[in-house]
Amino acid sequence: MNRTAAPLTDQGRIKVERDFEIAYWVYGSGTETLLALHGGPGMPSSYLTRLNEVVAEQDRKVVLYDQLGSGDSDWPDDPSIWQIQRFIDEVETVRTTLDLGTVTLYGQSWGGMLSLAYTLGHPSNVNALVLSNTYASGKHYLLDVSEYRMALGADTHAHMLKCEYEDNLDDPGYQAAVLELNSRHLRRATPYQPARSRREFEEVVGPYLEKTGPAYALWGPHEFRGTGPQAFYDISDRLGEVRVPALVLCGWYDELSAKRCSRPLADGIPDTEFVVFGQSSHFVILEKEADAYLGVIRDFLERRVG
């Protein structure tokens, strides 16, 4: 059963570079801020709305916004825009425009990498990190991707490679393989049953994917084929510079594996707490263990941020 949720207290649009606009929402009215950075890149932030349950009973508000090229924000038709530094600058624009002061950053997936990059560039503006289903090195995730694809079997893996070589990603067999990977490692049914998991993925995550915008080019054509700048970004050698407490979260079946992606965060950042959700994959907040997940975040904020 869902806990009390903080009410929507403000919403609007913020101008960023070249007069583009991004959409934002504020839940609650506390003096402390949990600034949430969504994944994708390109997904709408609405899949993180349940974070409003984390702040409902605290002196804290949560701010969600759709990054440029995502959800209800503007979708520029200019591939040159999709560079990591502009998204770091965008976090700072949101923080200053909304006069948020020092913030706790929550980042899920790509949003976690963005949280780390922002913190390294603006350390005095962040008092804690919640790093969910994320990583410091896109290259580490590429290794995970290779293992997951091969686990589909030799014939399916070879078919995927053939379709990619021929630039035929709309092939029905290729799309079926991507759906299978998504339903195993992106949003997984519990208890797991393949047909049920595929159906639930399309029902639960499908509506969010329909609002995924052009910023996704920063990663690639889909989760299991990284071709953009994000796939090769690596700040793993700078984790020791993070001087705020961090909560690291992941699912046991996460596309960003606990061993290769989350464990290095927990080991590399000096002050961390690390929690793995044993029945979940990448979108824990949309899976069976969502209540436990939100409870862990709530507890961390109460103890470590005040």
SULZILIN-V41575 format. One record per residue. RES is the residue in one small letter. SS is DSSP state (2 for helix, 1 for strand, 0 for the rest). PHI is phi as a letter, one per 30 degrees, with the letter a starting at -180 (999 if undefined). Layout:
# SULZILIN-V41575
RES,SS,PHI
RES,SS,PHI
This chain:
# SULZILIN-V41575
m,0,999
n,0,d
r,0,d
t,0,e
a,0,c
a,0,d
p,0,d
l,1,d
t,1,c
d,1,a
q,1,a
g,1,l
r,1,b
i,1,b
k,1,d
v,0,c
e,2,d
r,2,h
d,2,i
f,0,d
e,1,b
i,1,b
a,1,c
y,1,b
w,1,b
v,1,b
y,1,c
g,0,i
s,0,b
g,0,d
t,0,d
e,1,c
t,1,b
l,1,c
l,1,c
a,1,c
l,1,c
h,0,d
g,0,c
g,0,k
p,0,d
g,0,j
m,0,d
p,0,d
s,2,d
s,2,d
y,2,d
l,2,c
t,2,e
r,2,d
l,2,d
n,2,d
e,2,d
v,2,d
v,2,c
a,0,e
e,0,c
q,0,b
d,0,d
r,1,a
k,1,b
v,1,c
v,1,c
l,1,c
y,1,b
d,0,d
q,0,d
l,0,e
g,0,i
s,0,b
g,0,h
d,0,c
s,0,d
d,0,d
w,0,c
p,0,d
d,0,c
d,0,a
p,2,e
s,2,d
i,2,d
w,0,d
q,0,b
i,2,d
q,2,d
r,2,d
f,2,d
i,2,d
d,2,d
e,2,d
v,2,e
e,2,d
t,2,d
v,2,d
r,2,d
t,2,d
t,2,d
l,0,d
d,0,h
l,0,d
g,0,i
t,0,d
v,1,b
t,1,c
l,1,c
y,1,c
g,1,b
q,1,c
s,0,i
w,2,e
g,2,d
g,2,d
m,2,d
l,2,d
s,2,d
l,2,d
a,2,d
y,2,d
t,2,d
l,2,d
g,2,d
h,0,b
p,2,d
s,2,d
n,2,c
v,1,b
n,1,c
a,1,a
l,1,b
v,1,c
l,1,c
s,1,c
n,0,h
t,0,b
y,0,a
a,0,c
s,1,b
g,2,d
k,2,d
h,2,d
y,2,d
l,2,e
l,2,d
d,2,e
v,2,e
s,2,d
e,2,d
y,2,d
r,2,d
m,2,d
a,0,d
l,0,d
g,0,j
a,2,d
d,2,d
t,2,d
h,2,d
a,2,d
h,2,d
m,2,d
l,2,d
k,2,d
c,2,d
e,2,d
y,2,d
e,0,d
d,0,h
n,0,b
l,0,d
d,0,d
d,0,e
p,2,e
g,2,d
y,2,d
q,2,d
a,2,d
a,2,d
v,2,d
l,2,d
e,2,d
l,2,d
n,2,d
s,2,d
r,2,c
h,2,b
l,0,c
r,0,b
r,0,c
a,0,d
t,0,b
p,0,d
y,0,d
q,0,b
p,2,e
a,2,d
r,2,d
s,2,d
r,2,d
r,2,d
e,2,d
f,2,e
e,2,d
e,2,d
v,2,d
v,0,c
g,2,e
p,2,d
y,2,d
l,2,d
e,0,d
k,0,c
t,0,d
g,0,c
p,2,d
a,2,d
y,2,d
a,2,d
l,2,d
w,0,c
g,1,l
p,1,d
h,1,a
e,0,e
f,0,c
r,1,b
g,1,c
t,0,b
g,0,c
p,2,e
q,2,d
a,2,d
f,2,c
y,0,d
d,1,b
i,0,b
s,2,d
d,2,d
r,2,c
l,2,d
g,2,d
e,2,d
v,0,d
r,0,c
v,0,c
p,1,d
a,1,b
l,1,c
v,1,c
l,1,b
c,1,a
g,1,c
w,0,d
y,0,c
d,0,e
e,0,d
l,0,c
s,0,d
a,2,d
k,2,d
r,2,c
c,2,c
s,2,d
r,2,e
p,2,d
l,2,d
a,2,d
d,2,d
g,2,d
i,0,d
p,0,e
d,0,b
t,1,b
e,1,b
f,1,b
v,1,b
v,1,c
f,1,c
g,0,d
q,0,c
s,0,c
s,0,c
h,0,d
f,0,c
v,2,e
i,2,d
l,2,c
e,0,c
k,0,e
e,0,d
a,2,e
d,2,d
a,2,d
y,2,e
l,2,d
g,2,d
v,2,d
i,2,d
r,2,e
d,2,d
f,2,d
l,2,d
e,2,d
r,2,d
r,2,c
v,0,c
g,0,j
